[in-house]
Amino acid sequence: MRQVFEGNAWVFGDHVNTDQILPGRFLDRPAEEVGRYALVGLDEIFPDRVAPGDFVVGGVNFGCGSSRETAVLALKQAGVSAVIARSFARIFFRNAINNGFPAVIIGDTAEIRQGDRLRLDLSARTVTDLRTGAVLPVQNLTGTSLEILQHGGIVAYTLARIGGRGGQTP
């Protein structure tokens, strides 16, 4: 997995829920098409404007609401590198990591502005706002979560774990 990501910030507020990330009216779409509808519950033209590598920035409790895994897939398919927030709903965080999608916690997102150029360095455990020069420490993504992320998701991680054990479970 890449260790350094750079892109523009798309700033949303607190309590962004999964129905805003991927509205229920699009849940019948094939999984490979859900990126076309990412965040249309908050910004109807987001999928047309987001560029590969960009970041979604939230406040507290990002991804609250239902446990729909397709909310993570929609962001990933839209080309978003990672979501950076002050906190995540627990199920959204697990869905993100299990799908190989970085869900990054930093202490404060209030100074990040729409369009700011950001750099996420997973090795250095920092998010840098290239507009202000502020370097913000990543407060999560350690241990098993980081290992799963580095393998590209829970399936690849599990296969790697059992690969050297003759098919035995870890």
TAPE-V913416 format. One record per residue. N is the residue number from 0. RES is the residue in one small letter. SS is DSSP state (h for helix, s for strand, l for the rest). PHI is phi as a letter, one per 30 degrees, with the letter a starting at -180 (NA if undefined). OMEGA is omega as a letter, one per 30 degrees, with the letter a starting at -180 (* if undefined). Layout:
n=N res=RES ss=SS phi=PHI omega=OMEGA
n=N res=RES ss=SS phi=PHI omega=OMEGA
This chain:
n=0 res=m ss=l phi=NA omega=l
n=1 res=r ss=l phi=e omega=l
n=2 res=q ss=l phi=c omega=a
n=3 res=v ss=s phi=b omega=l
n=4 res=f ss=s phi=b omega=l
n=5 res=e ss=s phi=b omega=a
n=6 res=g ss=s phi=a omega=a
n=7 res=n ss=s phi=d omega=a
n=8 res=a ss=s phi=d omega=l
n=9 res=w ss=s phi=c omega=a
n=10 res=v ss=s phi=c omega=l
n=11 res=f ss=l phi=b omega=a
n=12 res=g ss=l phi=c omega=l
n=13 res=d ss=l phi=d omega=l
n=14 res=h ss=l phi=h omega=l
n=15 res=v ss=l phi=d omega=a
n=16 res=n ss=s phi=c omega=a
n=17 res=t ss=h phi=d omega=l
n=18 res=d ss=h phi=d omega=l
n=19 res=q ss=h phi=d omega=l
n=20 res=i ss=h phi=d omega=l
n=21 res=l ss=l phi=b omega=a
n=22 res=p ss=l phi=e omega=a
n=23 res=g ss=h phi=e omega=a
n=24 res=r ss=h phi=d omega=l
n=25 res=f ss=h phi=c omega=a
n=26 res=l ss=l phi=d omega=l
n=27 res=d ss=l phi=d omega=l
n=28 res=r ss=l phi=d omega=l
n=29 res=p ss=l phi=e omega=a
n=30 res=a ss=h phi=e omega=a
n=31 res=e ss=h phi=d omega=a
n=32 res=e ss=h phi=c omega=a
n=33 res=v ss=h phi=d omega=l
n=34 res=g ss=h phi=d omega=l
n=35 res=r ss=h phi=d omega=a
n=36 res=y ss=h phi=b omega=a
n=37 res=a ss=l phi=e omega=l
n=38 res=l ss=l phi=i omega=l
n=39 res=v ss=l phi=d omega=l
n=40 res=g ss=l phi=d omega=l
n=41 res=l ss=l phi=c omega=a
n=42 res=d ss=l phi=b omega=a
n=43 res=e ss=l phi=e omega=a
n=44 res=i ss=l phi=c omega=l
n=45 res=f ss=h phi=e omega=a
n=46 res=p ss=h phi=d omega=l
n=47 res=d ss=h phi=d omega=a
n=48 res=r ss=h phi=c omega=a
n=49 res=v ss=l phi=d omega=l
n=50 res=a ss=l phi=c omega=l
n=51 res=p ss=l phi=e omega=l
n=52 res=g ss=l phi=j omega=l
n=53 res=d ss=l phi=d omega=a
n=54 res=f ss=s phi=c omega=l
n=55 res=v ss=s phi=c omega=a
n=56 res=v ss=s phi=c omega=l
n=57 res=g ss=l phi=b omega=l
n=58 res=g ss=l phi=c omega=l
n=59 res=v ss=l phi=c omega=l
n=60 res=n ss=l phi=i omega=l
n=61 res=f ss=s phi=d omega=l
n=62 res=g ss=l phi=i omega=l
n=63 res=c ss=s phi=d omega=l
n=64 res=g ss=l phi=j omega=a
n=65 res=s ss=l phi=d omega=a
n=66 res=s ss=l phi=c omega=a
n=67 res=r ss=l phi=d omega=l
n=68 res=e ss=l phi=d omega=a
n=69 res=t ss=h phi=d omega=l
n=70 res=a ss=h phi=d omega=l
n=71 res=v ss=h phi=d omega=a
n=72 res=l ss=h phi=d omega=l
n=73 res=a ss=h phi=d omega=l
n=74 res=l ss=h phi=d omega=a
n=75 res=k ss=h phi=d omega=a
n=76 res=q ss=h phi=d omega=l
n=77 res=a ss=l phi=d omega=l
n=78 res=g ss=l phi=j omega=l
n=79 res=v ss=l phi=d omega=l
n=80 res=s ss=l phi=d omega=a
n=81 res=a ss=s phi=a omega=l
n=82 res=v ss=s phi=c omega=l
n=83 res=i ss=s phi=c omega=a
n=84 res=a ss=s phi=a omega=l
n=85 res=r ss=l phi=d omega=l
n=86 res=s ss=l phi=a omega=a
n=87 res=f ss=s phi=b omega=l
n=88 res=a ss=l phi=d omega=a
n=89 res=r ss=h phi=e omega=a
n=90 res=i ss=h phi=d omega=l
n=91 res=f ss=h phi=d omega=l
n=92 res=f ss=h phi=e omega=a
n=93 res=r ss=h phi=d omega=l
n=94 res=n ss=h phi=d omega=l
n=95 res=a ss=h phi=d omega=a
n=96 res=i ss=h phi=d omega=a
n=97 res=n ss=h phi=d omega=l
n=98 res=n ss=l phi=c omega=l
n=99 res=g ss=l phi=i omega=a
n=100 res=f ss=l phi=c omega=a
n=101 res=p ss=s phi=d omega=l
n=102 res=a ss=s phi=c omega=a
n=103 res=v ss=s phi=c omega=l
n=104 res=i ss=s phi=c omega=l
n=105 res=i ss=l phi=b omega=a
n=106 res=g ss=l phi=d omega=a
n=107 res=d ss=l phi=a omega=l
n=108 res=t ss=l phi=c omega=a
n=109 res=a ss=l phi=d omega=a
n=110 res=e ss=l phi=d omega=l
n=111 res=i ss=l phi=d omega=a
n=112 res=r ss=l phi=c omega=l
n=113 res=q ss=l phi=e omega=l
n=114 res=g ss=l phi=i omega=l
n=115 res=d ss=l phi=e omega=l
n=116 res=r ss=s phi=d omega=a
n=117 res=l ss=s phi=c omega=l
n=118 res=r ss=s phi=b omega=l
n=119 res=l ss=s phi=c omega=l
n=120 res=d ss=s phi=c omega=a
n=121 res=l ss=l phi=d omega=l
n=122 res=s ss=l phi=d omega=l
n=123 res=a ss=l phi=d omega=a
n=124 res=r ss=l phi=i omega=a
n=125 res=t ss=s phi=b omega=l
n=126 res=v ss=s phi=c omega=l
n=127 res=t ss=s phi=c omega=l
n=128 res=d ss=s phi=d omega=a
n=129 res=l ss=l phi=d omega=l
n=130 res=r ss=l phi=d omega=a
n=131 res=t ss=l phi=c omega=a
n=132 res=g ss=l phi=i omega=a
n=133 res=a ss=l phi=d omega=l
n=134 res=v ss=s phi=c omega=a
n=135 res=l ss=s phi=c omega=a
n=136 res=p ss=s phi=d omega=l
n=137 res=v ss=l phi=d omega=a
n=138 res=q ss=l phi=c omega=a
n=139 res=n ss=l phi=b omega=l
n=140 res=l ss=l phi=i omega=l
n=141 res=t ss=l phi=b omega=l
n=142 res=g ss=h phi=h omega=a
n=143 res=t ss=h phi=d omega=l
n=144 res=s ss=h phi=e omega=l
n=145 res=l ss=h phi=d omega=l
n=146 res=e ss=h phi=d omega=l
n=147 res=i ss=h phi=d omega=l
n=148 res=l ss=h phi=d omega=a
n=149 res=q ss=h phi=d omega=l
n=150 res=h ss=h phi=d omega=a
n=151 res=g ss=l phi=j omega=l
n=152 res=g ss=l phi=k omega=a
n=153 res=i ss=h phi=d omega=a
n=154 res=v ss=h phi=d omega=l
n=155 res=a ss=h phi=d omega=l
n=156 res=y ss=h phi=d omega=a
n=157 res=t ss=h phi=d omega=l
n=158 res=l ss=h phi=d omega=l
n=159 res=a ss=h phi=d omega=a
n=160 res=r ss=h phi=d omega=a
n=161 res=i ss=h phi=d omega=a
n=162 res=g ss=h phi=e omega=a
n=163 res=g ss=l phi=c omega=a
n=164 res=r ss=l phi=c omega=l
n=165 res=g ss=l phi=i omega=l
n=166 res=g ss=l phi=i omega=l
n=167 res=q ss=l phi=d omega=l
n=168 res=t ss=l phi=d omega=a
n=169 res=p ss=l phi=d omega=*
